[in-house]
Amino acid sequence: MSTVARMPAARRAGRARNLYGALPIVAAALGDKFGVKVIVAGNQFMTDGSRITVPAIDLDDESFKDVMIGGVSHEGAHIRFTDFNVWYAAAGTNPVRRSMLNVVEDVRIELALADDYPGTRQTIAKMFEFYRQKGEIKAVTEQDHPATILVNYALHRLRAQHLGQRCFADLAELGEAVVRKVYPAGAVVRLHALFAEVPNLESTRDALELVDLVLAMLKEEEEKARQPPQPQQGEQDGQDDPDQGASQQGGSASGSDDGAQDAGGDARLV
């Protein structure tokens, strides 16, 4: 039995009230905005820019405090750094675009928050470790939709690479193997180059522009991968006269597919 579970029920309830009572103070400080309301509802953390919604967590769980402080820290960072006009305008567009913006913006604001409050790196990381242990953060698989693979791989890789959140490290490695099977090779190289730019982003609009570059790049690489292979110059010359082409190749008119390009699977973003 955990230490928390051994506490008398009244004491656990009082402990929870104290923590919930402190959350608006934490949110106001991290969000750099007075009057931030914190309400308990639903099953996830979220913010609309003026209030933060937190889920009801099992009071007997040892991670209760870490999860609450980590979640409020993250949402406070949104209040402090996210341009909600840009966010809401993008949220009504392509769902993949919206999801990718959420991933990139989350990493951007946590990096910015850690500049002012270094301790938030650890509290937010503990929150994600809690959800990983609960089985709510999972590896991508080849059976997932390509768009799902992209979004979740971005989540795992960016958090492992730029925030040092260890609970995502193995998921990022597994995800990269899947991404290399699903997307064209050129797309993966360019994707990683774009991911490397995340620490340089200074605004929500910068994050959205990066997302748009990623989606445009993937569309371009997909179209390139679908193009038929271009014949070699010698083959083009020989095709003017089929008999001449056969004699130049020792009488063989093989229709080998060795030069066909691998489209890397169905990488359409719907």
Disulfide bonds with the S-S distance in Angstrom:
none
